[in-house]
Amino acid sequence: MASLTHLGAREILDSRGWPTVEAEVELDDGVVARASVPSGASRGGSEACELRDGDPAWYGGRGVRQAVANVPAELAPAVLGRDAADQTGLDAVLIDLDGTPDKSRLGANALLAVSCAVARAAALSRRVPLWRHLNDTLFSGVEPSLPLPMINILSGGHHAGFQLDLQDVLVIAIGADGIAPALAWTNAVYHAVRERLRAEIGYGQLVADEGGFGPALPNNEAMLATVAAGITDAGLVAGAQVVLAVDVAASHFHHGGRYVLAADGVSRDAASMVEVLAGWVERFPLLSIEDGLADEDWAGWPALTQRLGARVQLLGDDLFTTHPARLERGIAEGCANSVLVKMNQIGTLSETAETCRLAREAGYTMVVSARSGETEDDFLADLAVASGAGQIKVGAIARSERLAKYNRLLRIAEELGPSGWRGAGPLARWWHSA
């Protein structure tokens, strides 16, 4: 197999105009490949460190020039000459070289950019699609499949200036028979909601970080009600063809042990917050709840899971931060039944794959996810297919950094054929009982 002969990096801009890291790799067979990493606005407290410079004169302190410099200065000497196909071995070298639990010395953004760039180069060298290479090297024995997209329609929280507490309300075209119909149905809902917002509150077309609309609705529940109505306006059947998902992102309004819902004018304890979520499940075609409680509310999560785990997907994002140790604790304590998979929360592809393995063995579902600050890199689509996760969360069906991933899935669909679509897939356990 081809070996690494050059490794460099540069500072580029993400979809919010903030710097991020792009790594570039060259192999001894002439292959050159690049990969860039995303950045999250809403971040869990246990995420790997995204190294920023802190120089106020350069992008207000958010530059990544030190992370970029670490690639040729420290990472390159350790990995040049290595077999590009040995992803696990390469990632182990990166992790050991950093030497910190949270990758704060060299930066998870530097490590992940290198990890992904090498994987892409190895796929090109082998002349196989990236999803096939990832499946062969990191997800051996897992059947590749197209993921069911969970797509952003309305945003609040960190993604839209906190005019509402809930971070996102999304839709899942669960009744679609392929990725193309799923995107078409979602497009119809997206535009139907836009027209409803125009008619009801005079809202225009301004969008939040991930392309969803960010209107100032009267309260949090109005977000769910608006999107549910938009499904009907689009000529689709809520609950049968399209269902709702919500990213509560509760950590960001959890203060002093209370859930302070500013848009509703209330403060709740964990038990009361669980009942709010249960009420939404009763009143709306809601099939997936992400971060319904805070990331360190380890006492509340088992109660939430006992209350709703048989009825809906309970996703841990800030709760697990794609970290194998946190997921293992959650499994042991009965917290959630699903894990959101974000590569940059942990920092390498191999560790991401390990989290997926643990989730699969425990019977947890998985949702491979983008971040609020994305680039045009479509790596995530291939990862979702390779991992067989069955679900992907990229953002709205708008903005090129989001559409790059969706368009990549459309191309992969041609490679996999009809057998690559699992439909409702892992969500079927809750959908059929809804």
C-alpha positions in Angstrom: 0.0 0.0 0.0 1.1 3.6 -0.6 2.9 5.4 2.2 2.8 9.1 3.3 5.4 11.3 1.8 4.0 14.8 2.7 1.7 16.2 5.3 0.7 19.9 5.6 -2.2 22.0 6.7 -3.8 25.4 6.3 -6.3 27.7 7.9 -9.5 27.9 6.0 -13.0 29.3 6.8 -16.1 27.4 7.9 -19.7 28.2 7.0 -19.9 30.8 9.8 -16.8 32.6 8.5 -14.6 31.3 11.4 -11.3 29.6 10.9 -10.9 25.9 10.8 -8.2 23.4 9.8 -7.6 21.7 6.5 -5.0 19.0 6.2 -3.3 17.9 2.9 -1.7 14.6 2.4 0.5 13.2 -0.4 1.4 9.5 -1.0 4.3 8.0 -2.7 2.1 6.9 -5.6 1.3 10.6 -6.4 -2.1 10.7 -4.7 -3.0 14.0 -3.1 -6.0 14.4 -0.8 -7.4 17.0 1.6 -9.9 17.1 4.4 -11.3 19.9 6.6 -12.9 19.7 10.0 -16.1 21.3 11.3 -16.7 23.3 14.5 -19.6 23.4 16.8 -21.3 26.4 18.3 -23.2 24.2 20.8 -20.5 22.1 22.5 -20.6 19.5 25.2 -18.4 20.1 28.2 -16.6 16.8 27.6 -15.7 17.3 23.9 -12.1 17.1 22.7 -10.3 20.4 22.6 -10.6 22.5 19.5 -7.3 24.4 19.7 -7.8 28.2 19.1 -5.0 30.8 19.2 -6.6 33.3 21.5 -5.1 36.3 19.6 -7.7 39.0 19.6 -6.1 40.6 16.6 -6.7 37.5 14.4 -10.4 36.6 14.0 -11.1 37.8 17.5 -9.0 35.1 19.1 -10.6 32.2 17.1 -7.7 31.6 14.7 -6.3 28.1 14.3 -2.8 29.0 13.2 -1.2 27.1 16.1 -3.2 23.9 15.3 -2.2 24.3 11.6 1.5 24.7 12.6 1.3 21.6 14.7 0.7 19.5 11.6 4.0 19.9 9.9 6.0 20.5 13.1 4.9 17.6 15.2 2.4 15.3 13.4 4.2 15.0 10.1 7.5 13.7 11.5 5.7 11.0 13.4 3.6 9.7 10.5 5.5 10.2 7.3 6.5 6.8 5.7 3.6 5.0 7.3 1.1 2.9 5.3 -1.8 5.1 4.6 -4.2 2.1 4.8 -3.4 1.5 8.4 -5.9 4.0 9.8 -6.0 2.5 13.3 -2.2 2.5 13.6 -2.0 6.1 12.3 -4.6 7.4 14.7 -2.9 5.6 17.6 0.3 7.5 16.8 -1.6 10.8 16.6 -3.3 10.2 20.0 0.0 9.1 21.7 1.8 12.1 20.3 -0.7 14.5 21.7 -0.6 12.8 25.0 -3.5 14.5 26.7 -7.0 13.1 27.5 -8.8 15.9 25.6 -6.2 16.4 22.8 -5.6 19.9 24.1 -1.8 19.9 23.4 -1.9 19.6 19.6 -5.7 20.1 19.1 -8.4 17.7 18.1 -9.0 19.9 15.1 -5.4 19.2 13.9 -5.6 15.5 14.6 -9.0 14.9 13.0 -8.0 16.8 9.8 -5.0 14.5 9.4 -7.0 11.4 10.3 -9.6 12.2 7.6 -7.1 13.4 4.9 -5.1 10.2 5.2 -8.3 8.0 4.9 -9.3 9.9 1.8 -5.9 9.5 0.3 -5.9 5.8 1.0 -9.2 5.4 -0.7 -8.0 7.3 -3.8 -4.9 5.1 -3.8 -7.0 1.9 -3.7 -9.3 3.4 -6.3 -12.4 2.6 -4.2 -15.1 5.0 -2.9 -14.3 6.6 0.5 -17.3 4.8 2.1 -16.0 1.4 0.9 -12.5 2.1 2.3 -13.8 3.3 5.6 -16.1 0.2 5.8 -13.2 -2.1 5.0 -10.8 -0.6 7.5 -12.9 0.7 10.4 -16.3 -1.0 10.1 -15.4 -4.5 9.0 -18.5 -6.8 9.0 -21.0 -3.9 9.0 -23.3 -3.7 6.0 -22.9 -0.2 4.3 -26.2 1.5 3.9 -27.7 4.9 3.0 -28.8 6.8 6.1 -32.2 8.2 6.7 -31.7 12.0 7.0 -32.9 14.0 10.0 -33.2 17.5 8.6 -33.4 20.9 10.3 -36.4 23.1 9.8 -36.5 25.6 12.7 -33.7 26.7 15.0 -33.3 28.4 18.4 -30.6 28.2 21.1 -27.0 28.6 20.1 -27.9 28.2 16.4 -30.3 31.2 16.3 -29.5 33.7 19.0 -31.5 32.1 21.8 -34.8 33.7 20.8 -36.2 30.3 21.7 -34.6 27.7 24.0 -35.0 24.6 21.9 -32.0 24.3 19.5 -33.7 22.6 16.5 -36.9 21.1 15.4 -36.3 18.7 12.5 -38.2 16.3 10.2 -37.5 12.7 9.2 -39.1 11.5 6.0 -39.5 8.1 7.5 -42.0 6.8 5.0 -39.8 7.6 1.9 -38.5 4.7 -0.2 -35.1 6.3 -1.0 -32.8 9.1 -0.3 -34.1 11.2 -3.3 -37.7 11.1 -2.2 -36.7 11.8 1.4 -34.9 15.0 0.3 -37.8 16.0 -2.0 -40.4 15.5 0.9 -38.2 17.5 3.2 -37.8 20.3 0.7 -41.6 20.5 0.5 -41.9 20.8 4.2 -39.1 23.4 4.5 -40.8 25.7 2.0 -44.3 25.1 3.4 -43.0 26.2 6.8 -41.4 29.2 5.3 -44.7 30.2 3.7 -46.6 29.6 7.0 -44.1 31.8 8.9 -44.5 34.6 6.3 -48.3 34.4 6.6 -48.5 34.2 10.4 -45.7 36.5 11.6 -44.3 38.2 8.5 -41.1 36.3 8.8 -38.7 36.5 5.8 -36.0 34.1 4.7 -33.2 34.7 7.2 -31.7 31.4 8.3 -29.8 30.1 11.4 -26.3 28.5 11.5 -27.4 25.2 10.0 -29.8 26.6 7.4 -33.0 26.3 9.4 -35.4 29.2 9.9 -34.9 31.1 13.2 -38.2 33.0 13.8 -39.2 34.6 17.1 -42.2 32.4 17.9 -44.2 32.9 21.1 -42.9 29.8 22.9 -40.9 26.6 22.5 -43.9 24.4 21.8 -44.8 26.7 18.9 -41.7 25.4 17.1 -43.1 21.9 17.1 -46.6 23.0 16.2 -45.3 25.1 13.3 -43.3 22.3 11.7 -46.1 19.7 12.3 -48.5 22.1 10.5 -45.9 22.5 7.7 -45.9 18.8 7.1 -49.6 18.9 6.4 -49.3 22.1 4.3 -46.8 20.2 2.2 -49.4 17.5 1.4 -47.7 14.9 3.5 -49.1 12.8 6.4 -47.5 13.6 9.7 -46.7 10.5 11.6 -47.1 8.2 8.6 -44.8 9.8 6.0 -42.9 12.4 8.0 -42.2 12.6 11.7 -40.6 15.2 14.0 -37.4 15.3 15.9 -36.2 17.8 18.4 -32.8 18.8 19.6 -33.5 20.2 23.1 -29.8 20.9 23.9 -30.9 21.2 27.5 -27.4 21.7 28.9 -27.5 25.3 27.6 -30.5 26.3 29.7 -29.6 24.2 32.7 -28.5 26.5 35.5 -28.1 25.7 39.2 -29.8 22.3 38.8 -32.9 23.9 37.1 -34.0 23.9 33.5 -34.7 27.6 32.8 -36.9 27.9 29.8 -36.8 31.7 29.1 -39.2 31.6 26.1 -41.8 29.9 28.3 -41.1 31.9 31.4 -40.6 28.9 33.6 -38.0 27.1 35.6 -38.3 23.3 36.0 -36.6 20.4 37.8 -35.6 17.3 35.9 -38.8 15.4 36.7 -40.9 18.3 35.4 -38.7 18.6 32.3 -39.3 14.9 31.6 -43.0 15.5 31.8 -42.8 18.4 29.3 -41.1 16.1 26.8 -43.6 13.3 27.5 -46.4 15.8 26.7 -44.8 16.7 23.4 -44.6 13.0 22.5 -48.4 12.8 23.2 -49.4 15.8 21.2 -47.0 15.7 18.2 -45.7 13.0 15.8 -42.4 13.2 17.7 -40.1 10.2 17.3 -36.6 11.5 18.3 -35.5 13.7 21.3 -31.9 14.8 21.5 -30.3 16.0 24.8 -33.6 16.2 26.5 -31.7 16.7 29.8 -28.3 18.2 30.6 -25.0 16.5 29.9 -24.2 16.0 33.6 -27.7 15.2 34.8 -26.8 11.5 35.3 -29.6 11.2 37.9 -32.3 12.5 35.5 -31.4 10.6 32.4 -32.4 7.1 33.6 -35.8 8.5 34.6 -36.2 10.1 31.2 -35.2 6.8 29.5 -37.6 4.8 31.7 -40.4 7.2 30.9 -40.0 7.5 27.1 -37.3 5.1 25.9 -39.9 2.6 24.7 -41.7 5.2 22.7 -39.0 7.4 21.1 -35.4 7.6 20.2 -33.5 9.4 23.0 -30.3 10.7 21.6 -27.2 11.6 23.7 -25.1 14.4 22.1 -23.6 16.6 24.9 -24.3 13.6 27.2 -21.9 11.3 25.3 -19.8 13.6 23.1 -18.9 10.6 20.9 -16.6 9.4 23.8 -16.4 5.6 24.4 -16.0 6.0 28.1 -19.1 8.3 28.5 -21.1 6.0 26.3 -20.1 3.0 28.4 -21.3 4.8 31.5 -24.6 5.8 29.9 -25.2 2.2 28.8 -24.4 0.9 32.3 -26.7 3.4 34.0 -29.6 3.2 31.6 -29.2 6.6 30.0 -30.7 7.2 26.5 -31.0 4.6 23.8 -29.1 6.3 21.0 -25.8 8.2 20.4 -25.1 11.2 18.2 -21.8 10.6 16.4 -19.6 13.7 15.7 -16.1 13.1 14.7 -14.7 16.3 16.1 -16.0 15.6 19.5 -13.5 12.8 19.9 -10.8 13.7 17.4 -9.9 10.7 15.3 -11.7 8.3 12.9 -10.7 5.2 14.9 -12.2 6.5 18.1 -15.3 7.5 16.3 -15.6 3.9 15.0 -15.1 2.6 18.5 -18.0 4.6 19.8 -20.1 3.2 16.9 -19.1 -0.3 17.9 -20.1 0.1 21.5 -23.4 1.6 20.5 -24.2 -1.2 18.1 -23.3 -3.9 20.7 -25.5 -2.3 23.3 -28.5 -2.0 20.9 -28.3 1.8 20.8 -29.1 3.5 17.5 -26.7 6.0 15.9 -27.0 9.3 14.1 -23.9 10.5 12.3 -24.0 14.3 12.6 -22.5 17.5 11.2 -21.8 20.6 13.2 -23.1 24.2 13.0 -19.8 25.4 11.5 -19.2 23.1 8.5 -17.2 23.2 5.3 -17.9 22.0 1.8 -16.1 18.7 2.6 -18.6 15.8 2.1 -16.6 13.3 4.2 -19.5 12.9 6.6 -21.8 11.3 4.0 -19.3 8.5 3.3 -18.8 7.9 7.1 -22.5 7.6 7.6 -22.8 5.0 4.8 -19.6 3.1 5.8 -20.7 2.9 9.5 -24.2 1.5 8.6 -25.5 4.0 11.2 -28.8 4.3 9.4 -29.3 8.0 10.2 -27.6 11.2 9.4 -28.1 14.8 10.7 -26.5 17.4 8.5 -28.7 20.5 8.9 -31.3 22.1 6.7 -31.9 21.4 3.0 -30.2 24.7 2.2 -26.7 26.2 2.1 -23.9 24.6 0.1 -22.0 23.2 3.1 -25.1 21.2 3.9 -26.1 20.3 0.4 -22.5 19.0 -0.3 -23.3 16.1 2.0 -26.8 15.4 0.7 -25.6 15.6 -2.9 -22.8 13.1 -2.0 -25.5 10.7 -0.6 -27.4 11.0 -3.9 -24.2 9.9 -5.8 -23.5 7.0 -3.4 -27.1 5.9 -3.8 -26.3 5.2 -7.5 -23.3 3.1 -6.4 -25.2 1.1 -3.8 -28.5 0.7 -5.7 -31.9 0.1 -4.2 -30.6 -2.5 -1.8 -28.6 0.2 0.0 -31.7 1.9 1.4 -33.0 0.6 4.7 -35.9 3.0 5.0 -37.1 3.5 8.5 -34.3 1.3 9.6 -33.3 1.7 13.2 -36.3 4.0 13.9 -38.8 1.2 13.0 -38.9 0.0 16.6 -40.5 3.2 17.7 -42.3 4.1 14.4 -44.4 1.0 14.2 -45.5 1.4 17.8 -46.3 5.1 17.5 
